[in-house]
């Protein structure tokens, strides 16, 4: 019996929310542990704005340990209903260079536009195909110190130009549970083309009419690219959805 169905993990839903999640990322030579507060406001059923504020603890063999504000995400999302079971969602988002140190941020702002086509063939299934582009739009330390410099006086920040392709399948289970398969293919377009296969999965439950909880995890199983794609990640969170 599909008595309660998830909204917050449905890529086509435009809904106001407050969300808290913890993200742990382990890579070669270090890790980050981020607590992220997310807020979405949807004045209509076809557009919303969102903000994500991360507090990050990081450990790095080169940069040491640090804690502080990470790179804040801001975005605007819009939805176009193509047919009864088909929709197109587009978002213009950006990671702002707000991190208090290089250990917990990218050291530069990043544009992150994305689009996803969603098909709901049955009440139990949601299928989506998402494409995202990530590109750096400037350098400099979030702590106001300017770009990190290499010994020859230039910047040691690498440009970011990356594509992410995400085929998604969400299965509504009885009693408010759901499973989400979210494999990701990352293509790094800097200094040639490097491809990473980074599958993730999610399991959650609608515990009350407005409250959803979930856990997810995944990792690199093939390929090489940006450092963030070289390890594994876990996540757990809770969200409250408004009518």
Backbone torsions as a table, in degrees:
resi	resn	phi	psi	omega
1	UNK	NA	119.3	-179.2
2	UNK	-90.1	71.6	-174.1
3	UNK	-79.9	-30.4	179.2
4	UNK	-133.1	128.1	-177.7
5	UNK	-120.3	140.4	-177.9
6	UNK	-67.1	140.6	174.1
7	UNK	-111.1	-39.0	-172.7
8	UNK	-66.8	-25.5	177.8
9	UNK	-98.8	0.3	175.3
10	UNK	-78.7	115.0	-174.9
11	UNK	-65.9	-11.8	-179.0
12	UNK	-98.4	-5.4	-174.9
13	UNK	-81.2	134.9	172.8
14	UNK	-109.8	103.6	-172.2
15	UNK	-149.0	140.7	176.0
16	UNK	-72.6	144.9	-177.5
17	UNK	-156.6	159.4	161.7
18	UNK	-122.7	133.9	-172.2
19	UNK	-141.7	139.9	172.0
20	UNK	-127.7	129.8	178.6
21	UNK	-142.6	156.4	174.8
22	UNK	-114.3	130.1	179.7
23	UNK	-120.5	124.2	176.9
24	UNK	-115.7	122.1	-179.6
25	UNK	-119.3	124.5	177.5
26	UNK	-113.5	125.0	176.7
27	UNK	-129.4	170.1	178.5
28	UNK	-61.5	120.9	177.4
29	UNK	89.6	5.2	179.1
30	UNK	173.4	-175.0	179.2
31	UNK	-158.0	161.4	169.3
32	UNK	-131.6	143.1	178.7
33	UNK	-128.5	106.0	-171.6
34	UNK	-115.5	131.7	167.7
35	UNK	-101.9	119.5	-171.2
36	UNK	-114.2	126.9	172.4
37	UNK	-101.7	121.9	-179.0
38	UNK	-117.6	137.9	174.1
39	UNK	-131.8	126.4	175.4
40	UNK	-116.1	138.8	174.9
41	UNK	-126.0	121.0	-178.5
42	UNK	-116.1	96.0	179.5
43	UNK	-69.2	-23.0	175.9
44	UNK	-134.6	-180.0	179.4
45	UNK	-90.0	13.6	179.3
46	UNK	-131.1	-1.8	178.8
47	UNK	-147.8	146.3	175.2
48	UNK	-150.8	159.4	170.9
49	UNK	-117.3	148.6	-179.4
50	UNK	-141.1	152.3	176.9
51	UNK	-136.3	136.6	174.5
52	UNK	-125.9	125.0	-177.7
53	UNK	-116.8	113.0	-178.6
54	UNK	-100.5	137.9	166.6
55	UNK	-107.8	123.1	-166.1
56	UNK	-123.1	132.7	166.8
57	UNK	-109.5	130.5	-174.9
58	UNK	-132.2	147.0	172.2
59	UNK	-128.8	125.7	-175.8
60	UNK	-138.1	135.6	-178.3
61	UNK	-63.0	-30.0	-179.0
62	UNK	-93.9	-42.6	-173.8
63	UNK	-95.2	-9.3	179.3
64	UNK	82.9	-165.2	-179.2
65	UNK	-95.4	146.2	179.5
66	UNK	-156.3	161.2	177.2
67	UNK	-147.0	139.6	177.4
68	UNK	167.3	-165.4	178.5
69	UNK	-74.1	132.1	176.0
70	UNK	-90.0	-162.8	179.6
71	UNK	-80.0	118.6	-178.7
72	UNK	-75.3	138.2	176.5
73	UNK	-104.0	133.3	172.7
74	UNK	-128.7	145.3	-178.5
75	UNK	-160.8	160.4	174.5
76	UNK	-128.7	128.9	-175.5
77	UNK	-121.0	141.1	177.4
78	UNK	-131.8	151.4	-176.8
79	UNK	-126.7	137.4	174.7
80	UNK	-121.4	119.5	178.7
81	UNK	-82.3	109.9	-175.2
82	UNK	-81.6	-36.5	179.3
83	UNK	-159.3	-176.3	-176.0
84	UNK	-58.3	-38.5	-175.8
85	UNK	-113.2	2.8	-177.4
86	UNK	-119.5	139.7	175.8
87	UNK	-146.7	157.3	177.8
88	UNK	-125.1	126.4	-179.3
89	UNK	-120.7	130.0	177.2
90	UNK	-124.3	148.4	-179.4
91	UNK	-141.6	137.2	167.8
92	UNK	-107.8	116.5	-176.4
93	UNK	-133.2	162.0	178.1
94	UNK	-150.0	139.5	168.9
95	UNK	-91.9	117.2	-177.9
96	UNK	-85.4	146.6	-178.3
97	UNK	-79.8	73.3	-176.2
98	UNK	-110.3	-1.8	-175.6
99	UNK	-62.1	142.7	-177.2
100	UNK	-80.0	-8.5	174.5
101	UNK	-158.6	163.4	-179.1
102	UNK	-68.0	-23.4	-178.1
103	UNK	-70.0	-22.8	-174.8
104	UNK	-118.8	12.5	178.3
105	UNK	-148.2	174.2	-178.3
106	UNK	-80.2	-16.7	-177.0
107	UNK	79.3	4.2	179.7
108	UNK	-161.6	157.6	177.5
109	UNK	-80.3	150.7	-177.3
110	UNK	-131.2	129.1	169.5
111	UNK	-82.7	140.9	-176.1
112	UNK	-141.6	62.8	175.8
113	UNK	-70.4	150.6	179.4
114	UNK	-152.2	160.2	175.4
115	UNK	-144.0	146.5	179.4
116	UNK	-141.6	133.4	172.9
117	UNK	-99.4	130.3	-174.9
118	UNK	-123.0	134.0	176.5
119	UNK	-125.8	131.3	178.4
120	UNK	-115.7	86.3	-173.9
121	UNK	-68.7	-31.9	178.8
122	UNK	-141.6	166.2	176.3
123	UNK	-60.3	-21.9	-176.1
124	UNK	-90.0	-15.2	-171.7
125	UNK	-125.1	141.9	171.0
126	UNK	-130.6	123.8	179.7
127	UNK	-117.9	136.1	-178.3
128	UNK	-141.6	157.3	173.8
129	UNK	-134.4	116.3	-173.1
130	UNK	-115.8	141.0	173.8
131	UNK	-127.4	133.1	177.8
132	UNK	-132.2	141.7	175.4
133	UNK	-113.9	134.2	179.8
134	UNK	-123.2	125.9	-177.8
135	UNK	-145.5	136.3	177.3
136	UNK	-73.9	143.8	-177.2
137	UNK	-130.0	30.3	179.4
138	UNK	146.2	161.3	-178.7
139	UNK	-119.6	-172.5	177.6
140	UNK	116.9	149.0	179.1
141	UNK	-77.3	140.4	176.9
142	UNK	-64.3	-18.3	178.9
143	UNK	-86.0	5.3	174.1
144	UNK	88.4	10.8	-176.1
145	UNK	-91.1	4.7	-176.8
146	UNK	82.1	177.2	-178.4
147	UNK	-65.7	139.7	171.5
148	UNK	-58.8	142.8	-176.9
149	UNK	-113.0	143.0	172.8
150	UNK	-82.6	168.8	-177.8
151	UNK	-57.6	-27.5	-179.6
152	UNK	-87.1	8.1	175.1
153	UNK	94.8	-7.3	179.6
154	UNK	-91.4	177.2	178.9
155	UNK	-81.4	138.2	175.6
156	UNK	-97.8	10.5	173.7
157	UNK	-77.5	130.6	177.1
158	UNK	-85.7	142.2	172.4
159	UNK	-61.7	148.9	177.2
160	UNK	-115.8	120.2	171.2
161	UNK	-142.8	102.9	-171.2
162	UNK	-139.7	137.7	171.9
163	UNK	-103.1	146.1	174.1
164	UNK	-130.2	125.4	178.4
165	UNK	-114.8	124.6	-173.2
166	UNK	-131.5	96.1	167.5
167	UNK	-75.1	130.7	-174.2
168	UNK	-126.6	144.5	175.9
169	UNK	-138.4	117.6	179.6
170	UNK	-112.4	130.2	-177.5
171	UNK	-118.1	115.7	174.4
172	UNK	-76.3	125.5	178.7
173	UNK	-105.8	166.4	177.1
174	UNK	-61.6	157.0	173.8
175	UNK	63.8	30.1	173.6
176	UNK	82.5	4.9	178.5
177	UNK	-84.3	157.5	173.3
178	UNK	-148.3	157.3	172.9
179	UNK	-124.6	138.5	178.9
180	UNK	-130.2	122.4	170.8
181	UNK	-96.1	125.3	-173.0
182	UNK	-137.3	63.2	177.5
183	UNK	-68.7	143.5	-176.4
184	UNK	-126.6	135.5	174.4
185	UNK	-114.0	113.4	179.9
186	UNK	-101.9	131.6	178.9
187	UNK	-119.8	113.0	178.8
188	UNK	-90.1	118.8	-174.9
189	UNK	-97.2	7.9	178.6
190	UNK	-91.8	132.5	178.4
191	UNK	55.4	54.4	-177.1
192	UNK	95.4	-167.8	-178.9
193	UNK	-118.9	122.6	179.6
194	UNK	-125.5	131.8	-173.5
195	UNK	-116.1	136.3	177.5
196	UNK	-124.4	134.5	171.5
197	UNK	-103.4	118.2	-170.8
198	UNK	-132.9	79.9	-179.0
199	UNK	-73.2	142.8	174.1
200	UNK	-132.0	155.0	176.0
201	UNK	-136.7	155.0	-177.1
202	UNK	-137.7	141.5	175.3
203	UNK	-132.8	131.9	-177.5
204	UNK	-152.3	178.5	-178.8
205	UNK	-147.2	139.9	171.7
206	UNK	-86.4	98.9	-172.1
207	UNK	-82.1	-21.2	176.2
208	UNK	-154.0	175.9	-172.7
209	UNK	-56.9	-36.5	-177.0
210	UNK	-113.7	3.4	-170.0
211	UNK	-121.2	130.1	178.4
212	UNK	-130.1	141.4	176.2
213	UNK	-127.9	152.9	-177.7
214	UNK	-158.2	161.5	168.7
215	UNK	-131.7	150.4	177.2
216	UNK	-150.5	162.1	178.2
217	UNK	-164.6	165.3	178.9
218	UNK	176.7	-177.9	-179.2
219	UNK	-176.1	172.2	179.2
220	UNK	-74.1	123.9	175.8
221	UNK	-113.5	-11.7	178.9
222	UNK	-164.8	142.7	172.6
223	UNK	94.5	171.8	178.3
224	UNK	-138.8	146.2	-179.6
225	UNK	-162.5	-134.7	177.2
226	UNK	-65.6	155.4	-175.0
227	UNK	-57.2	-37.1	-178.6
228	UNK	-62.4	-18.9	-177.9
229	UNK	-97.8	8.7	-171.7
230	UNK	-94.8	-10.1	-173.3
231	UNK	-122.4	-136.5	-179.8
232	UNK	-137.4	160.7	-174.3
233	UNK	-139.4	144.5	170.7
234	UNK	-128.3	155.8	-177.7
235	UNK	-151.8	144.5	173.2
236	UNK	-144.7	142.4	-176.6
237	UNK	-160.2	170.7	175.1
238	UNK	-140.0	143.1	180.0
239	UNK	-137.4	149.3	173.2
240	UNK	-115.8	126.4	-177.4
241	UNK	-105.8	135.7	179.1
242	UNK	-95.8	152.3	177.2
243	UNK	-67.8	NA	NA
